[in-house]
């Protein structure tokens, strides 16, 4: 890791954060936390991690929004058999009523992150009304992710010692369970053998 220039890591973090919206299964949040963890370990700085990941995420949201504006309605009309006949009217009504709230809270719902900006564009939701709530939600979300990862990095030695103690406790508990099962199994076999012996003894009389 020391051989990789920090600026390249920041660019990679920005790229992965952007990809999360375009390919929802991509683990952008996890990679952001890992980048912040590296900052906590002193390998990166926390502020650039936050700025680059937030910028990447905002950029891909805006890209999806403009794809929705330029291609979304045409796609829905062309493939109208796949959609409800009044989908465009419903989407427009939804964004007029809940648009900014939906955009803000979509950041915290993984499955909706790529859908909401696309349909905001399809419904011709105003750019300013889209960008402001999505930027605010990204600041909150990425602030929490970076804080979490940075805190883990700063306290890693303590966490490692805690994990060692937990693993020791779990190991002892597992050993106790194994020993208990062994003696229980022996007891069951002994009682079964005794019952069989008594049954055989009664049968020979």
Secondary structure as the mmCIF struct_conf table of DSSP 4:
data_model
#
loop_
_struct_conf.conf_type_id
_struct_conf.id
_struct_conf.beg_label_comp_id
_struct_conf.beg_label_asym_id
_struct_conf.beg_label_seq_id
_struct_conf.end_label_comp_id
_struct_conf.end_label_asym_id
_struct_conf.end_label_seq_id
TURN_TY1_P TURN_TY1_P1 UNK A 2 UNK A 3
BEND BEND1 UNK A 4 UNK A 4
HELX_RH_AL_P HELX_RH_AL_P1 UNK A 6 UNK A 22
BEND BEND2 UNK A 23 UNK A 23
TURN_TY1_P TURN_TY1_P2 UNK A 24 UNK A 25
BEND BEND3 UNK A 26 UNK A 26
HELX_RH_AL_P HELX_RH_AL_P2 UNK A 28 UNK A 40
TURN_TY1_P TURN_TY1_P3 UNK A 41 UNK A 42
BEND BEND4 UNK A 43 UNK A 44
HELX_RH_AL_P HELX_RH_AL_P3 UNK A 46 UNK A 67
HELX_RH_PI_P HELX_RH_PI_P1 UNK A 68 UNK A 72
HELX_RH_AL_P HELX_RH_AL_P4 UNK A 73 UNK A 78
TURN_TY1_P TURN_TY1_P4 UNK A 79 UNK A 79
HELX_RH_3T_P HELX_RH_3T_P1 UNK A 80 UNK A 82
BEND BEND5 UNK A 83 UNK A 83
TURN_TY1_P TURN_TY1_P5 UNK A 85 UNK A 86
HELX_RH_AL_P HELX_RH_AL_P5 UNK A 87 UNK A 106
TURN_TY1_P TURN_TY1_P6 UNK A 107 UNK A 108
HELX_RH_3T_P HELX_RH_3T_P2 UNK A 110 UNK A 112
HELX_RH_AL_P HELX_RH_AL_P6 UNK A 113 UNK A 122
TURN_TY1_P TURN_TY1_P7 UNK A 123 UNK A 124
HELX_RH_AL_P HELX_RH_AL_P7 UNK A 127 UNK A 154
TURN_TY1_P TURN_TY1_P8 UNK A 155 UNK A 155
HELX_RH_AL_P HELX_RH_AL_P8 UNK A 156 UNK A 204
#
